[in-house]
Amino acid sequence: MAHRANLPSGYRFNPTDRQIIGCYLIPMALHGEDSLTQKGDVVEGVDVFATRPDAIPFDPRHVLGRSVVRAYFFGDHPTDSRGREVPGGGAWLPCGGGGGEKAYSGGDGDETVAYRLKYEFRTAEEEETGGRRRGPRWRMKEFRLNKGAAAFRRAHARPNPKANLDCVVRVVYTKVDEDELEEEDDDYEPMDYEFEFEDFDDDQIVAEAAAEAH
């Protein structure tokens, strides 16, 4: 199900949630990095919990402005649904209604093959001031497989040595108010091309990825 694209210099990586699951999470979890046709957009080897989000070593392609960041990372294991503290003060805490969890179905439209959980970074200072903050608000979306799904039965029976069904994809991004965006430096030039997998059907991508797991 791998899709190839000729990407111009300076493109902006902006997949939908289902495209993250179908094009990155499932292939990586089942077959390892060699199964990814477009490498580097979802970064490996960065621990997003090792420091506060404003100190994460972001790839320059993922920094869209002084206060605008949207970066993608592979992780080895899902985050505790109760959240996780980080050195330097603060913690990633679940946010959104119903815990912020959303289920994504596979090819048959019934069985859940993956989940998404949302987190927000909160500092002790924010708790003390009733939620008031300085600078952008940091959010994270984490995608994980439903390891018990029938779609991944073969992966359990005949595991690939490069497979890791606990693999996750994390999207770390800033949620910035419109008035903050207007204060960006005038010399910032946005990327001139945005790649959104426009020719692909989101549901079909997830369906094909799940079908390949059988």
N, CA and C of each residue as an Amber inpcrd file, in Angstrom:
protein
   642
   0.8120000  -1.2080000   0.0000000   0.0000000   0.0000000   0.0000000
   0.8440000   1.2550000   0.0000000   2.1340000   1.0750000  -0.1570000
   3.0180000   2.2310000  -0.0740000   2.7630000   3.1910000  -1.2170000
   2.6470000   4.4800000  -0.9170000   2.4070000   5.5070000  -1.9190000
   3.6640000   6.3500000  -2.0620000   4.0330000   6.6400000  -3.2750000
   5.2110000   7.4520000  -3.5350000   4.7760000   8.7930000  -4.1080000
   5.5590000   9.7920000  -3.8240000   5.2570000  11.1200000  -4.3530000
   6.5600000  11.8540000  -4.6020000   6.5880000  12.6690000  -5.6450000
   7.7390000  13.5270000  -5.9120000   7.5330000  14.8120000  -5.1340000
   8.3280000  14.9990000  -4.0920000   8.1130000  16.1090000  -3.1850000
   9.1070000  17.2230000  -3.4670000   8.6250000  18.4280000  -3.7200000
   9.5300000  19.5450000  -3.9910000  10.2300000  20.0210000  -2.7280000
  11.3210000  20.7320000  -2.9020000  12.0380000  21.2910000  -1.7710000
  11.1500000  22.2910000  -1.0350000  11.1370000  22.2020000   0.2810000
  10.3560000  23.1360000   1.0790000   8.9120000  22.7530000   1.2710000
   8.5740000  21.4720000   0.9930000   7.1770000  21.0880000   1.1560000
   6.8170000  21.0290000   2.6310000   5.5340000  21.1260000   2.9060000
   5.0390000  21.0690000   4.2750000   4.2950000  19.7530000   4.4620000
   4.7740000  18.9300000   5.3740000   4.1930000  17.6260000   5.6490000
   2.9500000  17.8090000   6.5050000   1.7910000  17.4120000   5.9870000
   0.5450000  17.6740000   6.7030000  -0.4580000  16.5490000   6.4710000
  -0.1550000  15.3290000   6.9220000  -1.0800000  14.2090000   6.7180000
  -2.2750000  14.2990000   7.6590000  -3.3720000  13.6490000   7.2660000
  -4.5200000  13.5330000   8.1590000  -4.2370000  12.4350000   9.1840000
  -5.1180000  12.3200000  10.1720000  -4.9410000  11.2930000  11.1900000
  -4.9310000   9.8940000  10.5720000  -5.8410000   9.6260000   9.6710000
  -5.9160000   8.2960000   9.0630000  -4.6930000   8.0160000   8.1960000
  -4.1530000   9.0230000   7.5730000  -2.9490000   8.8300000   6.7680000
  -1.7340000   8.5410000   7.6530000  -1.6880000   9.1450000   8.8340000
  -0.6330000   8.8240000   9.7870000  -0.7150000   7.3460000  10.1550000
  -1.9290000   6.8600000  10.4020000  -2.1100000   5.4550000  10.7840000
  -1.7560000   4.5200000   9.6300000  -2.2990000   4.8020000   8.4390000
  -2.1410000   3.8880000   7.3200000  -0.7800000   3.9260000   6.6560000
  -0.1460000   5.0900000   6.5900000   1.1170000   5.2470000   5.8570000
   2.3520000   5.1760000   6.7570000   2.1700000   5.3390000   8.0700000
   3.3370000   5.3770000   8.9520000   3.2200000   4.4190000  10.1330000
   2.1480000   4.5190000  10.9110000   2.0570000   3.7040000  12.1200000
   1.9990000   2.2060000  11.8060000   1.0550000   1.7840000  10.9800000
   0.9060000   0.3570000  10.7010000   2.1380000  -0.2190000  10.0120000
   2.6640000   0.3970000   8.9420000   3.8790000  -0.1580000   8.3240000
   5.0590000  -0.2430000   9.2900000   5.2710000   0.8030000  10.0860000
   6.3980000   0.8070000  11.0160000   6.2090000  -0.2590000  12.0870000
   5.0080000  -0.3780000  12.6360000   4.7550000  -1.3250000  13.7090000
   4.8840000  -2.7710000  13.2410000   4.5130000  -3.0480000  11.9970000
   4.5240000  -4.4230000  11.5030000   5.8240000  -4.8160000  10.8220000
   6.4720000  -3.8670000  10.1340000   7.6100000  -4.2240000   9.2800000
   8.8860000  -3.4280000   9.5600000   8.8300000  -2.4340000  10.4090000
  10.0200000  -1.6380000  10.6860000  10.2230000  -0.5270000   9.6740000
  11.2990000   0.2420000   9.8740000  11.5230000   1.4470000   9.0840000
  11.7490000   1.1780000   7.6040000  12.1900000  -0.0290000   7.2430000
  12.4400000  -0.3220000   5.8320000  11.1570000  -0.2900000   5.0020000
  10.0060000  -0.3850000   5.6650000   8.7290000  -0.3840000   4.9410000
   8.2430000   1.0210000   4.6150000   8.9200000   2.0430000   5.1270000
   8.5020000   3.4230000   4.8990000   9.1410000   3.9420000   3.6150000
   8.3060000   4.3620000   2.6650000   8.8480000   4.8720000   1.4090000
   9.3230000   6.3060000   1.5350000   8.7520000   7.0700000   2.4520000
   9.1460000   8.4580000   2.6680000   9.6500000   8.5690000   4.0930000
  10.9540000   8.5430000   4.2840000  11.5330000   8.5470000   5.6130000
  11.9290000   9.9580000   6.0380000  11.9610000  10.1490000   7.3500000
  12.4210000  11.4160000   7.8890000  11.3170000  12.3630000   8.2910000
  10.1170000  12.2070000   7.7160000   9.0280000  13.1070000   8.0850000
   8.5120000  12.7890000   9.4830000   8.4470000  11.4880000   9.8170000
   8.1660000  11.0720000  11.1880000   9.5040000  10.6620000  11.7850000
   9.9660000  11.4150000  12.7570000  11.3430000  11.3210000  13.2490000
  11.4940000  10.1860000  14.2560000  12.5970000   9.4680000  14.1640000
  12.9320000   8.4180000  15.1180000  14.0090000   8.9090000  16.0840000
  14.0360000   8.2880000  17.2660000  15.1330000   8.5170000  18.1900000
  15.0450000   9.7630000  19.0380000  13.8940000  10.4280000  19.0620000
  13.7240000  11.6190000  19.9080000  12.7250000  11.2960000  21.0100000
  13.1430000  11.4400000  22.2550000  12.2740000  11.2100000  23.4030000
  11.5750000  12.5190000  23.7480000  10.2990000  12.6120000  23.4190000
   9.5640000  13.8640000  23.6470000   9.2870000  14.0930000  25.1290000
   9.5530000  13.0790000  25.9680000   9.3200000  13.2280000  27.4010000
  10.6040000  13.5310000  28.1720000  11.7130000  13.7110000  27.4630000
  12.9890000  13.9700000  28.1200000  13.1300000  15.4180000  28.5500000
  12.2620000  16.2940000  28.0500000  12.3720000  17.7180000  28.3540000
  11.0280000  18.3870000  28.0890000  10.9150000  19.6390000  28.4580000
   9.7030000  20.3960000  28.1520000   9.5860000  20.5460000  26.6360000
   8.3670000  20.6630000  26.1170000   8.2010000  20.6790000  24.6650000
   8.9170000  21.8130000  23.9510000   9.0750000  22.9670000  24.6020000
   9.7580000  24.0680000  23.9190000  11.2590000  23.8380000  23.7880000
  11.7840000  22.7450000  24.4140000  13.1980000  22.4260000  24.3110000
  13.4530000  21.1590000  23.4850000  12.4060000  20.5920000  22.8970000
  12.5790000  19.4120000  22.0490000  13.3800000  19.8050000  20.8040000
  14.3370000  18.9720000  20.3640000  15.1260000  19.3020000  19.1660000
  14.3330000  19.0570000  17.8890000  13.5180000  20.0250000  17.5160000
  12.6680000  19.8840000  16.3380000  13.4740000  20.0030000  15.0520000
  13.0690000  19.2240000  14.0470000  13.6250000  19.3710000  12.7100000
  13.1700000  20.7320000  12.1670000  14.0510000  21.4820000  11.4910000
  13.6540000  22.8030000  10.9760000  12.4090000  22.7740000  10.1000000
  12.1680000  21.6390000   9.4080000  10.9810000  21.5490000   8.5580000
   9.6870000  21.5910000   9.3540000   9.7770000  21.2740000  10.6430000
   8.5790000  21.2110000  11.4720000   8.3280000  22.5010000  12.2490000
   9.2200000  23.4560000  12.1240000   9.0410000  24.7520000  12.7830000
   8.5470000  25.7310000  11.7310000   7.2710000  26.0700000  11.8130000
   6.6360000  26.8680000  10.7680000   6.6600000  28.3580000  11.0690000
   7.0920000  28.7270000  12.2340000   7.1710000  30.1300000  12.6320000
   7.6800000  30.1900000  14.0620000   7.8570000  31.3700000  14.5840000
   8.4230000  31.5060000  15.9250000   7.5810000  30.7870000  16.9680000
   6.2770000  30.7890000  16.8010000   5.3950000  30.1510000  17.7860000
   4.5750000  29.0240000  17.1850000   4.9180000  28.5800000  15.9940000
   4.1320000  27.5550000  15.3120000   5.0050000  26.3410000  15.0290000
   4.6640000  25.2220000  15.6640000   5.4050000  23.9750000  15.4940000
   4.4060000  22.8500000  15.2600000   4.7410000  21.9490000  14.3390000
   3.9630000  20.7200000  14.1580000   4.9510000  19.6360000  13.7510000
   5.2860000  18.7690000  14.6860000   6.3350000  17.7760000  14.4790000
   5.8090000  16.3760000  14.7400000   6.4190000  15.3960000  14.0800000
   5.9580000  14.0110000  14.0950000   7.0880000  13.1060000  14.5650000
   6.7830000  12.2040000  15.5230000   7.8000000  11.3450000  16.1100000
   7.2820000   9.9180000  16.2670000   8.1770000   8.9490000  16.0420000
   7.8860000   7.5720000  16.4060000   8.2790000   7.3720000  17.8630000
   7.5110000   6.5290000  18.5570000   7.8390000   6.1490000  19.9240000
   7.7460000   4.6450000  20.0790000   8.3920000   4.1200000  21.1060000
   8.4540000   2.6740000  21.3070000   7.2660000   2.1060000  22.0600000
   6.5390000   2.9680000  22.7780000   5.4890000   2.4390000  23.6410000
   4.4610000   3.5250000  23.9180000   3.1760000   3.1620000  24.0390000
   2.1510000   4.1740000  24.3310000   2.3830000   4.8660000  25.6740000
   1.9150000   6.0890000  25.7610000   1.9770000   6.8580000  26.9930000
   0.8920000   6.3930000  27.9520000   1.1690000   6.4520000  29.2180000
   0.1550000   6.1390000  30.2180000  -1.0490000   7.0600000  29.9910000
  -2.2310000   6.4840000  30.0000000  -3.4420000   7.2800000  29.7360000
  -3.6950000   8.3220000  30.8050000  -3.0120000   8.2260000  31.9300000
  -3.1550000   9.2350000  32.9890000  -2.2180000  10.4120000  32.7800000
  -1.2840000  10.2870000  31.8190000  -0.3450000  11.3600000  31.5440000
   1.0660000  10.9900000  31.9560000   1.9790000  11.9280000  31.7720000
   3.3850000  11.6530000  32.0930000   4.1120000  12.9530000  32.4070000
   4.8440000  12.9580000  33.5020000   5.6350000  14.1140000  33.8870000
   6.9310000  14.1460000  33.0890000   7.5030000  15.3510000  32.9450000
   8.7740000  15.5040000  32.2360000   9.7360000  16.2860000  33.1100000
  11.0440000  16.0790000  32.9270000  12.0230000  16.8580000  33.6850000
  11.8910000  18.3500000  33.3680000  12.1950000  19.1540000  34.3420000
  12.1210000  20.5910000  34.1290000  10.8070000  21.2090000  34.5460000
   9.8750000  20.3730000  34.9860000   8.5950000  20.8860000  35.4590000
   7.5110000  20.8030000  34.4230000   6.4030000  20.2070000  34.7760000
   5.2740000  20.0870000  33.8620000   4.9690000  18.6380000  33.5400000
   3.8460000  18.4280000  32.8670000   3.4200000  17.0820000  32.5250000
   2.4930000  17.1130000  31.3160000   2.5260000  16.0320000  30.5590000
   1.5560000  15.8220000  29.4810000   0.3380000  15.1400000  30.0890000
  -0.8130000  15.7970000  30.0350000  -2.0310000  15.2790000  30.6430000
  -3.1020000  15.0680000  29.5810000  -3.9270000  14.0180000  29.7360000
  -4.9890000  13.7760000  28.7510000  -5.9290000  14.9710000  28.6730000
  -6.4230000  15.2500000  27.4990000  -7.3630000  16.3580000  27.3350000
  -8.4470000  15.9530000  26.3460000  -9.5160000  16.7130000  26.3100000
 -10.6140000  16.4350000  25.3930000 -11.7010000  15.6230000  26.0610000
 -12.8950000  15.6930000  25.5090000 -14.0240000  14.9480000  26.0350000
 -13.8060000  13.4530000  25.9330000 -14.2550000  12.7220000  26.9410000
 -14.1020000  11.2720000  26.9450000 -12.6640000  10.8320000  26.9820000
 -11.8070000  11.6740000  27.5550000 -10.3970000  11.3390000  27.6050000
  -9.6790000  11.6360000  26.3090000 -10.3860000  12.1720000  25.3240000
  -9.7510000  12.5190000  24.0610000  -9.4350000  11.3350000  23.1800000
  -9.9630000  10.1320000  23.4950000  -9.6360000   8.9510000  22.7000000
 -10.6120000   8.7880000  21.5420000 -10.0610000   8.4470000  20.3850000
 -10.8600000   8.2080000  19.1960000 -10.4180000   6.9000000  18.5690000
 -11.3830000   6.1060000  18.0770000 -11.0920000   4.8150000  17.4670000
 -11.1740000   4.9350000  15.9460000 -10.3130000   4.1780000  15.2490000
 -10.2870000   4.1630000  13.7900000 -10.4750000   2.7250000  13.3150000
 -11.4210000   2.5260000  12.4020000 -11.7390000   1.1800000  11.9300000
 -10.8990000   0.8030000  10.7250000 -10.8800000  -0.5120000  10.4300000
 -10.1190000  -1.0180000   9.3040000 -10.9830000  -1.1920000   8.0770000
 -10.6400000  -2.1970000   7.2540000 -11.2970000  -2.3680000   5.9670000
 -12.7570000  -2.7240000   6.0470000 -13.1590000  -3.4920000   7.0860000
 -14.5620000  -3.9010000   7.1740000 -15.4400000  -2.8250000   7.7880000
 -14.8370000  -1.7730000   8.2780000 -15.5980000  -0.6640000   8.8390000
 -16.0980000  -0.9160000  10.2390000 -15.8480000  -2.1080000  10.7980000
 -16.3580000  -2.4490000  12.1200000 -15.2530000  -2.5510000  13.1600000
 -14.2210000  -3.3050000  12.8490000 -13.1860000  -3.5480000  13.8350000
 -12.2550000  -2.3460000  13.9750000 -11.9570000  -1.9860000  15.2050000
 -11.0230000  -0.9080000  15.4800000  -9.5980000  -1.3970000  15.3010000
  -8.8140000  -0.6930000  14.4910000  -7.4200000  -1.0850000  14.2690000
  -6.4420000  -0.1360000  14.9510000  -6.9020000   1.0550000  15.3330000
  -5.9970000   2.0160000  15.9630000  -6.7910000   3.0040000  16.8090000
  -6.0750000   3.6460000  17.7190000  -6.6720000   4.6560000  18.5950000
  -5.8180000   5.9180000  18.5720000  -6.4740000   7.0290000  18.8660000
  -5.7700000   8.2990000  19.0490000  -6.1550000   8.8760000  20.4010000
  -5.1530000   9.3330000  21.1370000  -5.3970000   9.9780000  22.4170000
  -4.7250000  11.3430000  22.4090000  -5.4010000  12.3570000  22.9170000
  -4.8730000  13.7160000  22.9380000  -4.3460000  14.0740000  24.3290000
  -3.2450000  14.8310000  24.3230000  -2.6440000  15.3130000  25.5620000
  -2.3710000  16.8140000  25.4410000  -2.2890000  17.4540000  26.6110000
  -1.9010000  18.8600000  26.6710000  -0.8070000  19.0120000  27.7160000
   0.1930000  19.8350000  27.3970000   1.2790000  20.0470000  28.3540000
   0.8680000  21.1420000  29.3300000   0.9220000  20.8060000  30.6140000
   0.5810000  21.7720000  31.6490000   1.7600000  21.9270000  32.6050000
   2.0110000  23.1530000  33.0110000   3.0910000  23.4270000  33.9490000
   2.5270000  23.7110000  35.3290000   3.3960000  23.6240000  36.3380000
   2.9810000  23.9340000  37.7020000   2.5490000  25.3870000  37.7990000
   3.2230000  26.2530000  37.0320000   2.8820000  27.6810000  37.0640000
   1.4500000  27.9010000  36.5720000   1.0420000  27.1530000  35.5390000
  -0.3220000  27.2870000  35.0320000  -1.3410000  26.8540000  36.0710000
  -1.0350000  25.7640000  36.7900000  -1.9580000  25.2870000  37.8080000
  -2.1200000  26.3280000  38.9110000  -1.0240000  27.0050000  39.2410000
  -1.0580000  27.9990000  40.3160000  -1.7870000  29.2660000  39.8970000
  -1.8070000  29.5720000  38.6080000  -2.4290000  30.8170000  38.1280000
  -3.7710000  30.5690000  37.4370000  -4.3460000  29.3850000  37.6850000
  -5.6650000  29.1140000  37.1270000  -5.6720000  28.9040000  35.6280000
  -4.5900000  28.4000000  35.0710000  -4.5490000  28.0990000  33.6430000
  -3.9410000  29.1750000  32.7870000  -3.6000000  30.3290000  33.3710000
  -2.9770000  31.3820000  32.5760000  -1.5670000  30.9660000  32.1870000
  -1.1310000  31.3500000  31.0120000   0.1650000  30.9060000  30.5050000
   0.8170000  32.0200000  29.7080000   2.0840000  31.7940000  29.4140000
   2.8350000  32.6800000  28.5260000   3.2890000  31.8620000  27.3230000
   3.0890000  32.3880000  26.1290000   3.4870000  31.6610000  24.9340000
   2.4250000  30.6870000  24.4680000   2.7430000  29.8840000  23.4490000
   1.7630000  28.9760000  22.8560000   1.4220000  27.8150000  23.7780000
   0.2540000  27.2660000  23.5750000  -0.1540000  26.0800000  24.3160000
   0.2890000  24.8460000  23.5360000   0.9280000  23.8940000  24.2060000
   1.4510000  22.6980000  23.5550000   0.4590000  21.5470000  23.6640000
   0.2200000  20.8920000  22.5390000  -0.6710000  19.7360000  22.4830000
   0.0700000  18.5490000  21.8650000  -0.4650000  17.3660000  22.0690000
   0.1000000  16.1710000  21.4550000  -1.0200000  15.1960000  21.1200000
  -0.9310000  14.5940000  19.9390000  -1.8170000  13.5020000  19.5590000
  -0.9660000  12.2360000  19.4590000  -1.4130000  11.1830000  20.1080000
  -0.6680000   9.9260000  20.0670000  -1.5320000   8.8440000  19.4230000
  -0.9620000   8.1670000  18.4220000  -1.6530000   7.1090000  17.6970000
  -1.0270000   5.7660000  18.0530000  -1.8600000   4.7890000  18.4090000
  -1.3800000   3.4500000  18.7460000  -2.2830000   2.4120000  18.0920000
  -1.7470000   1.2040000  17.8990000  -2.5200000   0.1260000  17.3080000
  -3.4160000  -0.5320000  18.3460000  -4.5000000  -1.1140000  17.8850000
  -5.2910000  -2.0380000  18.6850000  -4.6730000  -3.4130000  18.4690000
  -3.7270000  -3.7820000  19.3220000  -2.9300000  -4.9880000  19.1000000
  -3.7750000  -6.2620000  19.0610000  -4.9560000  -6.2190000  19.6860000
  -5.8080000  -7.3960000  19.7150000  -6.6920000  -7.5540000  18.4960000
  -6.6030000  -6.6370000  17.5330000  -7.4640000  -6.6980000  16.3490000
  -7.1030000  -7.9120000  15.4920000  -8.1140000  -8.4840000  14.8460000
  -7.8840000  -9.6350000  13.9740000  -6.9430000  -9.2930000  12.8330000
  -6.9070000  -8.0300000  12.4340000  -6.0430000  -7.6020000  11.3340000
  -4.5780000  -7.8570000  11.6360000  -4.2230000  -7.9420000  12.9090000
  -2.8250000  -8.1190000  13.2830000  -2.5320000  -9.5270000  13.8210000
  -3.4600000 -10.4540000  13.5530000  -3.2990000 -11.8130000  14.0540000
  -2.0250000 -12.4650000  13.5120000  -1.7610000 -12.2700000  12.2320000
  -0.5770000 -12.8710000  11.6380000   0.7000000 -12.2940000  12.2320000
   0.6430000 -11.0090000  12.5920000   1.8220000 -10.3760000  13.1900000
   2.1660000 -11.0260000  14.5240000   1.1450000 -11.5080000  15.2550000
   1.3940000 -12.2060000  16.5110000   1.9150000 -13.6140000  16.2550000
   1.3480000 -14.2850000  15.2430000   1.7140000 -15.6770000  14.9740000
   3.0900000 -15.8080000  14.3340000   3.3970000 -14.8980000  13.4070000
   4.6870000 -14.9360000  12.7100000   5.3100000 -13.5430000  12.7480000
   5.7970000 -13.1470000  13.9000000   6.2920000 -11.7710000  14.0510000
   7.5340000 -11.4890000  13.2260000   7.5640000 -10.3310000  12.6130000
   8.7480000  -9.8420000  11.9260000   9.7560000  -9.3950000  12.9880000
  11.0280000  -9.7740000  12.8540000  12.0020000  -9.3610000  13.8760000
  12.1300000  -7.8470000  14.0180000  11.6990000  -7.1070000  12.9950000
  11.7620000  -5.6510000  13.0510000  10.4470000  -5.0280000  13.5240000
   9.4660000  -5.8820000  13.8190000   8.1470000  -5.3840000  14.2040000
   8.1120000  -4.9450000  15.6630000   7.2200000  -4.0180000  15.9490000
   6.9710000  -3.5690000  17.3160000   5.5300000  -3.0780000  17.3740000
   4.6330000  -3.9580000  17.8070000   3.2170000  -3.6010000  17.8310000
   2.8930000  -2.5420000  18.8760000   3.8560000  -2.2450000  19.7440000
   3.6700000  -1.1610000  20.7200000   4.0840000   0.1960000  20.1570000
   4.5940000   0.2050000  18.9380000   5.0380000   1.4570000  18.3100000
   3.8970000   2.4700000  18.2720000   4.2320000   3.7350000  18.4610000
   3.2420000   4.8100000  18.3820000   3.7920000   5.9220000  17.5010000
   2.8880000   6.7640000  17.0300000   3.2700000   8.0110000  16.3660000
   2.7190000   9.1540000  17.2010000   3.5890000  10.1090000  17.5120000
   3.1730000  11.2700000  18.2960000   3.3030000  12.5300000  17.4520000
   2.2670000  13.3440000  17.4770000   2.2910000  14.6350000  16.7940000
   2.3080000  15.7060000  17.8780000   3.4120000  16.4210000  17.9820000
   3.5600000  17.4900000  18.9700000   3.3880000  18.8160000  18.2390000
   2.4910000  19.6490000  18.7210000   2.1950000  20.8880000  17.9990000
   1.7800000  21.9890000  18.9590000   1.8530000  23.2130000  18.4650000
   1.4330000  24.3580000  19.2560000   0.0400000  24.7910000  18.8240000
  -0.7460000  25.1370000  19.8150000  -2.0670000  25.7120000  19.5590000
  -1.9600000  27.1800000  19.9100000  -1.9400000  28.0150000  18.8770000
  -1.6480000  29.4340000  19.0630000  -2.8890000  30.2620000  18.7680000
  -3.1240000  31.2900000  19.5870000  -4.2400000  32.2000000  19.3580000
  -3.9730000  33.0500000  18.1240000  -5.0220000  33.4930000  17.4550000
  -4.8780000  34.2810000  16.2310000  -4.0850000  35.5620000  16.4650000
  -4.2870000  36.2220000  17.6170000  -3.5580000  37.4600000  17.8570000
  -2.0670000  37.1940000  18.0450000  -1.7200000  35.9810000  18.5300000
  -0.3120000  35.6440000  18.6570000   0.3080000  35.4180000  17.2860000
  -0.4630000  34.8350000  16.3720000   0.0460000  34.5960000  15.0260000
   0.3560000  35.9170000  14.3320000  -0.4590000  36.9470000  14.5820000
  -0.2550000  38.2350000  13.9410000   1.0280000  38.9010000  14.4200000
   1.5520000  38.4490000  15.5680000   2.7610000  39.0520000  16.1130000
   4.0290000  38.3790000  15.6000000   3.8980000  37.3740000  14.7030000
   5.0790000  36.7100000  14.1710000   5.9710000  37.7100000  13.4320000
   7.2570000  37.4280000  13.3890000   8.1870000  38.3270000  12.7100000
   7.8080000  38.4990000  11.2460000   7.9420000  39.7130000  10.7190000
   7.5690000  39.9970000   9.3390000   8.4590000  39.2840000   8.3290000
   9.6860000  38.9220000   8.7420000  10.5930000  38.3130000   7.7810000
  10.4100000  36.8020000   7.6670000   9.4380000  36.2630000   8.3870000
   9.1690000  34.8270000   8.2650000   8.4050000  34.5600000   6.9780000
   8.9320000  33.6590000   6.1650000   8.2730000  33.2820000   4.9200000
   7.7630000  31.8530000   5.0300000   6.4520000  31.6380000   4.9460000
   5.9160000  30.2860000   5.0770000   6.3550000  29.4100000   3.9240000
   6.3490000  28.0890000   4.1720000   6.7090000  27.1560000   3.1150000
   5.7290000  27.2840000   1.9630000   6.2410000  27.1380000   0.7520000
   5.4320000  27.4490000  -0.4150000   4.6840000  26.2590000  -0.9890000
   4.7510000  25.1240000  -0.3340000   4.0430000  23.9600000  -0.8560000
   3.5920000  23.0970000   0.3040000   2.3590000  22.6540000   0.2930000
   1.8220000  21.8330000   1.3650000   1.3910000  20.5000000   0.7980000
   2.0250000  19.4230000   1.2730000   1.7390000  18.0800000   0.7850000
   0.7420000  17.4230000   1.7240000  -0.4570000  17.0870000   1.2380000
  -1.5030000  16.5580000   2.0880000  -2.0260000  15.2050000   1.6150000
  -1.2520000  14.4570000   0.8200000  -1.7370000  13.1950000   0.2900000
  -3.0830000  13.4030000  -0.4090000  -3.2110000  14.4860000  -1.1740000
  -4.5090000  14.8960000  -1.7100000  -5.1460000  13.8570000  -2.6390000
  -4.3280000  13.0040000  -3.2820000  -4.8720000  12.0560000  -4.2330000
  -5.3150000  10.7490000  -3.5850000  -5.1870000  10.6230000  -2.2720000
  -5.4620000   9.3570000  -1.6180000  -6.7140000   9.4550000  -0.7550000
  -7.4720000   8.3720000  -0.7250000  -8.6590000   8.2880000   0.1120000
  -8.2380000   7.8220000   1.5070000  -8.5610000   8.6070000   2.5390000
  -8.1000000   8.3060000   3.8940000  -8.5380000   6.9340000   4.3700000
  -9.8330000   6.6140000   4.2040000 -10.3390000   5.3350000   4.6690000
  -9.6890000   4.1760000   3.9190000  -9.4350000   4.3620000   2.6110000
  -8.8220000   3.3050000   1.8260000  -7.3860000   3.0450000   2.2740000
  -6.6780000   4.0930000   2.6590000  -5.3080000   3.9290000   3.1420000
  -5.2780000   3.0380000   4.3750000  -6.1630000   3.3040000   5.3530000
  -6.2010000   2.4910000   6.5510000  -6.6500000   1.0700000   6.2230000
  -7.6320000   0.9420000   5.3210000  -8.1380000  -0.3800000   4.9440000
  -7.0290000  -1.2090000   4.2970000  -6.2550000  -0.6100000   3.3740000
  -5.1860000  -1.3360000   2.7110000  -4.0840000  -1.7320000   3.6840000
  -3.7530000  -0.8360000   4.5870000  -2.6980000  -1.1370000   5.5490000
  -3.1190000  -2.2800000   6.4560000  -4.3770000  -2.2560000   6.9200000
  -4.8640000  -3.3360000   7.7820000  -4.9450000  -4.6540000   7.0170000
  -5.3460000  -4.5930000   5.7260000  -5.4580000  -5.8000000   4.9270000
  -4.0950000  -6.4440000   4.7140000  -3.0580000  -5.6500000   4.5710000
  -1.7090000  -6.1870000   4.3770000  -1.2110000  -6.9280000   5.6010000
  -1.8170000  -6.6420000   6.7500000  -1.3660000  -7.2970000   7.9730000
  -1.8560000  -8.7360000   8.0640000  -2.8590000  -9.0890000   7.2790000
  -3.4040000 -10.4580000   7.3260000  -2.4160000 -11.4380000   6.7040000
